[in-house]
């Protein structure tokens, strides 16, 4: 496991480790995706804690990564639901909040 430095939240170039699973919020992925897209093929990308916008989901799936969208209550450090995004969705992926 590698805990990325704080700078990695806004500058993808600081991600120098060869890891197989990366996890960040949609906000972070929007900021760093252009810098790291070529390194995401065959990696698992976990995204959560905020709604996943469709344009971001399309950009991430286009990298060749396995995209896992997870949801869990903010008060906990667990995920209560999730799913793999296999193709670029036409609309925002559903969360537990949007289904209620």
Backbone bond lengths (Angstrom), bond angles and torsions (degrees), N, CA, C in turn:
res aa  C-N    CA-C-N  psi(-1)  N-CA   C-N-CA  omega(-1)  CA-C   N-CA-C  phi
1 X - - - 1.439 - - 1.526 107.77 -
2 X 1.329 114.19 139.84 1.456 121.03 178.03 1.523 107.21 -125.47
3 X 1.302 116.64 125.68 1.457 120.89 172.57 1.521 106.23 -94.40
4 X 1.325 114.57 116.38 1.470 119.51 -176.16 1.526 110.10 -69.72
5 X 1.316 116.19 151.22 1.471 118.92 176.86 1.525 110.30 -68.42
6 X 1.318 116.80 159.85 1.461 121.18 -179.92 1.519 112.84 -53.03
7 X 1.328 117.38 -35.32 1.458 120.92 -178.38 1.527 112.46 -62.00
8 X 1.327 117.74 -22.75 1.467 121.51 -178.26 1.520 111.79 -66.24
9 X 1.327 117.61 -19.14 1.467 119.94 178.86 1.521 112.14 -68.66
10 X 1.317 117.60 -21.85 1.460 120.11 -179.16 1.527 113.31 -126.44
11 X 1.329 117.22 -13.38 1.464 120.97 -178.24 1.527 109.03 -131.92
12 X 1.317 116.14 97.79 1.455 121.18 -178.04 1.510 114.52 -61.03
13 X 1.307 117.73 -23.03 1.462 121.27 -179.25 1.523 111.95 -61.54
14 X 1.319 118.40 -20.07 1.467 120.60 -179.79 1.524 111.78 -77.47
15 X 1.337 117.41 -8.78 1.469 120.58 178.74 1.524 108.87 -83.03
16 X 1.306 116.58 96.00 1.454 121.57 -174.35 1.525 113.42 -105.77
17 X 1.301 118.99 -10.81 1.462 122.12 -175.88 1.523 110.96 -84.15
18 X 1.316 115.93 147.12 1.458 121.88 178.18 1.526 107.96 -92.51
19 X 1.322 116.33 90.36 1.458 121.19 -179.08 1.522 109.18 -111.23
20 X 1.327 116.94 159.01 1.464 120.17 -177.26 1.521 113.14 -98.68
21 X 1.329 118.11 -18.14 1.461 122.37 -179.80 1.523 108.28 -129.81
22 X 1.335 115.96 129.35 1.463 121.03 177.83 1.513 108.25 -124.76
23 X 1.304 116.85 139.13 1.456 121.65 -178.05 1.521 110.29 -132.85
24 X 1.354 115.05 131.06 1.463 120.26 177.68 1.522 108.65 -162.92
25 X 1.297 114.76 168.90 1.468 121.29 177.71 1.529 109.73 -79.83
26 X 1.340 117.34 161.66 1.463 119.61 174.31 1.533 112.35 -55.88
27 X 1.314 117.27 -38.35 1.466 120.00 178.65 1.524 110.75 -57.70
28 X 1.309 117.39 -46.94 1.461 120.96 179.45 1.518 111.32 -65.57
29 X 1.342 117.60 -44.34 1.463 119.47 -179.94 1.526 111.29 -60.63
30 X 1.329 117.31 -38.76 1.471 119.52 178.04 1.526 111.02 -61.03
31 X 1.319 117.20 -36.22 1.467 121.58 -177.88 1.527 113.30 -75.77
32 X 1.331 117.87 -33.45 1.469 119.97 -172.24 1.524 115.04 -110.30
33 X 1.320 118.16 -9.82 1.464 120.01 -171.76 1.524 113.80 -56.74
34 X 1.297 118.31 -43.82 1.467 119.70 -178.64 1.529 112.00 -60.58
35 X 1.317 117.33 -31.83 1.469 121.06 -179.00 1.518 112.94 -79.88
36 X 1.339 118.09 -25.05 1.467 120.35 -173.71 1.527 113.85 -117.23
37 X 1.311 118.41 -1.16 1.476 121.45 -174.59 1.524 112.22 -53.09
38 X 1.318 117.60 -40.23 1.465 120.56 -177.63 1.524 112.94 -70.74
39 X 1.326 118.16 -8.32 1.470 121.52 179.69 1.523 112.79 -107.40
40 X 1.336 118.25 7.91 1.466 120.93 -175.88 1.530 114.46 -97.42
41 X 1.330 118.47 -10.68 1.460 121.19 179.60 1.524 110.31 -55.79
42 X 1.328 115.21 131.90 1.472 123.34 179.27 1.526 113.94 64.80
43 X 1.319 117.76 15.81 1.465 121.65 174.58 1.531 108.65 -101.71
44 X 1.322 117.11 158.88 1.451 120.98 171.52 1.525 107.20 -96.00
45 X 1.314 115.55 125.19 1.452 121.75 178.56 1.523 107.53 -111.12
46 X 1.320 115.83 118.99 1.460 121.99 178.40 1.524 107.58 -101.46
47 X 1.311 114.98 130.28 1.455 120.02 -179.40 1.520 107.54 -131.75
48 X 1.327 116.98 139.10 1.451 119.82 -179.18 1.512 111.85 -176.09
49 X 1.312 114.57 -171.22 1.464 124.24 178.62 1.526 113.54 78.58
50 X 1.314 117.91 -12.73 1.472 123.63 177.99 1.531 106.65 -146.99
51 X 1.328 117.95 161.21 1.470 119.29 173.96 1.529 110.80 -60.54
52 X 1.324 115.70 143.40 1.463 121.66 179.72 1.527 109.55 -95.46
53 X 1.335 118.40 108.50 1.465 120.64 178.96 1.535 110.96 -66.96
54 X 1.319 116.96 140.92 1.468 121.42 -179.68 1.522 113.43 -55.86
55 X 1.355 119.33 -43.67 1.473 117.78 179.39 1.529 112.31 -59.25
56 X 1.320 117.43 -37.51 1.465 120.58 178.68 1.524 110.21 -69.20
57 X 1.324 117.48 -41.27 1.469 120.81 177.61 1.525 110.02 -59.77
58 X 1.325 117.35 -42.03 1.472 121.05 178.69 1.527 111.11 -63.27
59 X 1.329 117.05 -43.67 1.475 120.21 179.98 1.527 111.06 -64.78
60 X 1.318 116.45 -40.01 1.461 119.50 -179.89 1.523 111.58 -68.54
61 X 1.339 118.08 -46.88 1.465 119.57 -179.43 1.524 111.18 -63.87
62 X 1.310 117.70 -29.22 1.469 121.45 178.80 1.527 112.43 -66.67
63 X 1.325 117.84 -18.15 1.469 120.55 -179.83 1.526 112.10 -76.33
64 X 1.332 117.36 -14.63 1.455 120.32 -176.85 1.515 113.39 91.02
65 X 1.326 117.01 11.42 1.463 120.82 177.36 1.531 109.75 -83.54
66 X 1.318 116.15 166.61 1.451 121.92 167.68 1.519 105.44 -93.91
67 X 1.320 116.61 116.37 1.463 121.57 -175.17 1.513 110.06 -99.28
68 X 1.316 116.59 121.37 1.456 122.95 -179.75 1.516 108.60 -115.84
69 X 1.338 116.08 115.65 1.467 122.24 179.51 1.527 107.79 -96.94
70 X 1.329 117.09 119.78 1.464 121.74 -175.90 1.515 111.01 -119.63
71 X 1.321 115.06 153.12 1.455 121.54 179.25 1.521 108.77 -136.31
72 X 1.303 116.19 142.80 1.456 121.89 174.29 1.513 109.05 -162.88
73 X 1.311 116.94 158.14 1.462 119.21 -179.65 1.525 111.09 -65.04
74 X 1.309 116.31 142.35 1.455 122.21 -178.23 1.526 111.61 -58.67
75 X 1.307 116.83 -32.79 1.460 120.72 -175.71 1.525 112.77 -71.85
76 X 1.303 118.40 -12.77 1.460 121.62 -175.64 1.525 110.19 -117.98
77 X 1.309 115.03 165.82 1.456 119.70 176.63 1.523 110.55 -108.03
78 X 1.326 115.94 31.19 1.466 121.40 179.91 1.519 109.53 -122.91
79 X 1.320 115.39 158.95 1.457 120.52 173.35 1.515 107.75 -102.84
80 X 1.311 116.83 134.85 1.462 120.25 -178.68 1.523 112.32 -101.77
81 X 1.315 117.97 -17.07 1.465 120.98 176.19 1.515 108.51 -154.87
82 X 1.311 115.39 160.53 1.455 119.18 179.51 1.504 110.57 -175.83
83 X 1.311 114.88 171.30 1.448 120.16 178.11 1.513 111.07 -168.11
84 X 1.321 115.21 154.70 1.452 121.54 177.35 1.524 107.98 -84.29
85 X 1.316 116.46 132.05 1.464 122.95 175.19 1.526 105.24 -93.93
86 X 1.338 116.84 104.19 1.466 120.50 -175.35 1.512 113.58 -86.45
87 X 1.307 117.09 -30.69 1.463 120.64 -179.55 1.517 107.85 -133.38
88 X 1.275 115.88 162.00 1.459 120.55 179.94 1.523 109.44 -64.44
89 X 1.320 117.95 116.70 1.467 120.21 -178.90 1.525 111.76 -72.43
90 X 1.317 114.79 149.51 1.471 120.01 178.37 1.519 111.17 -80.87
91 X 1.331 116.92 -20.45 1.458 121.00 178.76 1.511 108.52 -138.17
92 X 1.317 116.25 173.66 1.468 120.74 -177.77 1.531 109.79 -61.89
93 X 1.339 118.24 130.85 1.451 120.72 176.50 1.531 110.70 -58.22
94 X 1.315 115.81 143.40 1.460 121.16 -177.93 1.526 110.36 -72.47
95 X 1.311 115.39 147.77 1.447 122.32 171.19 1.517 107.15 -120.92
96 X 1.296 116.78 171.04 1.455 120.03 178.47 1.525 110.38 -58.59
97 X 1.339 117.00 -35.65 1.453 120.48 -179.21 1.525 111.87 -67.79
98 X 1.339 117.56 -36.71 1.464 119.62 -176.75 1.519 112.10 -78.40
99 X 1.344 118.06 -14.49 1.458 121.15 178.74 1.515 112.22 -90.17
100 X 1.328 118.52 -12.97 1.460 119.81 -176.15 1.508 112.59 -88.99
